[in-house]
């Protein structure tokens, strides 16, 4: 079933042709998650730097993919805005790695904003294939990470690192699965 939006088939076809861009964001998230889970006892300021690198790269890639996929119409505005939020938070984390507790709160805000934008982006997609619900689930995971961090502001560092690492693995796996679904949907057409 395709969404009622007139540009839905074109958007789906474009996303299907550029499935690898979604997959690359997923691979980056998985790499970040693995790095964190391999060393949960790493100092929090190093975690902030790793997060800054991840968020800046993910944000830049999200902006590039939104502009690439939606060259004619700005239907990818949620992904573009999500990329801008990630880029700004990533740069902040890299600029101030020595105040990690305050940046943990920034990570929670980042999770809230990007989660909402990921859900909006998924809602704009046609309901063909599994890509839209996989992307929406990624948004729900981002919201869950944010709420977990906000509810446990004094959690010990290894728990914060593990939560962030598990989130990154799950989010990355969902993006990779969404990219595969988008590619399969295009082939089925």
C-alpha positions as CSV (number, residue, x, y, z in Angstrom):
1,X,0.0,0.0,0.0
2,X,1.5,3.3,-1.0
3,X,0.8,6.6,0.9
4,X,-1.7,9.0,-0.5
5,X,1.0,11.6,-1.1
6,X,1.4,12.2,-4.9
7,X,5.2,12.1,-4.6
8,X,5.3,8.9,-2.6
9,X,6.2,6.6,-5.5
10,X,9.0,8.9,-6.7
11,X,10.3,9.2,-3.1
12,X,10.3,5.5,-2.6
13,X,12.1,4.9,-6.0
14,X,14.7,7.5,-5.1
15,X,15.3,6.0,-1.6
16,X,15.5,2.6,-3.2
17,X,18.2,3.7,-5.6
18,X,20.1,5.3,-2.8
19,X,19.6,2.6,-0.2
20,X,23.3,2.5,0.5
21,X,23.2,6.0,2.0
22,X,20.8,4.7,4.7
23,X,23.0,1.6,5.1
24,X,26.1,3.7,5.6
25,X,24.6,5.6,8.5
26,X,23.6,2.2,10.0
27,X,27.2,0.9,9.6
28,X,28.6,4.0,11.3
29,X,26.2,3.6,14.3
30,X,27.1,-0.1,14.6
31,X,30.8,0.8,14.6
32,X,30.2,3.4,17.3
33,X,28.2,0.9,19.4
34,X,30.9,-1.8,19.1
35,X,33.6,0.6,20.1
36,X,31.7,1.6,23.3
37,X,30.7,-2.0,24.2
38,X,34.3,-3.2,23.9
39,X,35.5,-0.8,26.5
40,X,32.6,0.2,28.9
41,X,35.1,1.5,31.5
42,X,36.6,4.1,29.2
43,X,36.7,7.6,30.7
44,X,33.5,9.6,30.1
45,X,35.4,12.4,28.4
46,X,36.6,9.9,25.8
47,X,33.1,8.6,25.4
48,X,32.0,12.2,24.7
49,X,34.7,12.6,22.1
50,X,33.7,9.3,20.4
51,X,30.1,10.4,20.5
52,X,31.1,13.8,19.0
53,X,32.8,12.1,16.1
54,X,29.9,9.8,15.6
55,X,27.3,12.5,15.8
56,X,29.2,14.9,13.5
57,X,29.8,12.2,10.9
58,X,26.2,10.9,11.1
59,X,24.8,14.5,10.9
60,X,26.9,15.4,7.9
61,X,26.0,12.1,6.2
62,X,22.3,12.6,7.0
63,X,22.4,16.1,5.6
64,X,24.2,14.9,2.4
65,X,21.7,12.0,2.0
66,X,18.7,14.2,2.5
67,X,19.9,16.7,-0.1
68,X,21.0,13.9,-2.5
69,X,17.7,11.9,-2.3
70,X,15.4,14.9,-2.4
71,X,17.1,17.1,-5.0
72,X,13.9,18.4,-6.6
73,X,11.6,18.8,-3.6
74,X,12.5,19.2,0.0
75,X,10.5,16.2,1.2
76,X,13.5,15.0,3.2
77,X,13.3,17.9,5.6
78,X,13.1,15.7,8.8
79,X,16.3,13.9,7.9
80,X,17.9,17.2,6.9
81,X,16.9,18.7,10.3
82,X,18.0,15.5,12.1
83,X,21.4,15.8,10.5
84,X,21.7,19.4,11.5
85,X,20.9,18.6,15.1
86,X,23.4,15.7,15.1
87,X,26.1,17.9,13.5
88,X,25.6,20.7,16.1
89,X,25.6,18.3,19.1
90,X,28.7,16.5,17.7
91,X,30.6,19.7,17.3
92,X,29.6,20.8,20.8
93,X,30.8,17.4,22.2
94,X,34.2,17.8,20.4
95,X,34.5,21.4,21.5
96,X,33.9,20.7,25.2
97,X,35.0,17.1,25.9
98,X,36.1,18.0,29.4
99,X,32.5,18.7,30.7
100,X,31.1,15.2,30.0
101,X,28.2,15.2,32.5
102,X,26.7,18.3,30.9
103,X,27.1,16.7,27.5
104,X,25.4,13.6,28.7
105,X,22.3,15.8,29.1
106,X,23.0,17.1,25.5
107,X,23.0,13.5,24.3
108,X,19.6,13.0,25.9
109,X,18.2,16.2,24.2
110,X,19.8,14.9,20.9
111,X,18.0,11.6,21.4
112,X,14.7,13.3,21.9
113,X,15.0,15.6,18.9
114,X,16.4,13.0,16.5
115,X,13.9,10.4,17.7
116,X,10.9,12.7,16.9
117,X,12.5,13.7,13.5
118,X,13.1,10.0,12.6
119,X,9.5,9.2,13.3
120,X,8.3,12.1,11.2
121,X,10.6,11.0,8.4
122,X,9.2,7.5,8.5
123,X,5.7,8.8,8.5
124,X,6.4,10.6,5.3
125,X,7.5,7.4,3.5
126,X,5.1,5.2,1.5
127,X,3.8,2.2,3.3
128,X,5.4,-0.2,0.8
129,X,7.9,-2.7,2.2
130,X,9.3,-2.6,5.8
131,X,11.5,0.5,5.4
132,X,9.1,2.9,7.0
133,X,8.4,1.0,10.1
134,X,12.1,0.1,10.6
135,X,12.9,3.8,10.4
136,X,10.1,4.6,12.8
137,X,11.4,2.0,15.3
138,X,14.8,3.6,15.1
139,X,13.1,6.9,16.2
140,X,11.5,5.1,19.1
141,X,14.9,3.7,20.1
142,X,16.3,7.3,20.1
143,X,13.4,8.5,22.3
144,X,14.0,5.5,24.6
145,X,17.7,6.3,24.9
146,X,16.9,9.9,25.8
147,X,14.3,9.0,28.4
148,X,16.6,6.5,29.9
149,X,19.4,9.0,30.3
150,X,17.0,11.7,31.6
151,X,15.6,9.2,34.2
152,X,19.0,8.1,35.4
153,X,21.0,11.3,35.5
154,X,23.4,10.0,38.2
155,X,23.9,6.5,36.7
156,X,27.5,5.3,36.9
157,X,29.5,5.8,33.8
158,X,29.7,2.2,32.6
159,X,25.9,2.0,32.5
160,X,25.7,5.2,30.4
161,X,28.4,3.8,28.1
162,X,26.6,0.5,27.8
163,X,23.2,2.1,27.2
164,X,24.7,4.3,24.5
165,X,26.5,1.4,22.9
166,X,23.4,-0.9,22.9
167,X,21.4,2.0,21.4
168,X,23.9,2.5,18.7
169,X,24.0,-1.2,17.8
170,X,20.2,-1.5,17.7
171,X,19.8,1.8,15.8
172,X,22.5,0.8,13.3
173,X,20.9,-2.6,12.8
174,X,17.5,-1.0,12.1
175,X,19.0,1.4,9.6
176,X,20.9,-1.4,7.8
177,X,17.6,-3.5,7.7
178,X,15.7,-0.4,6.4
179,X,18.3,0.0,3.6
180,X,17.9,-3.6,2.6
181,X,14.1,-3.3,2.7
182,X,14.2,-0.1,0.6
183,X,16.4,-1.9,-2.0
184,X,14.1,-4.9,-2.1
185,X,11.0,-2.7,-2.5
186,X,12.6,-1.0,-5.5
187,X,13.5,-4.3,-7.1
188,X,9.9,-5.6,-6.5
189,X,8.5,-2.7,-8.4
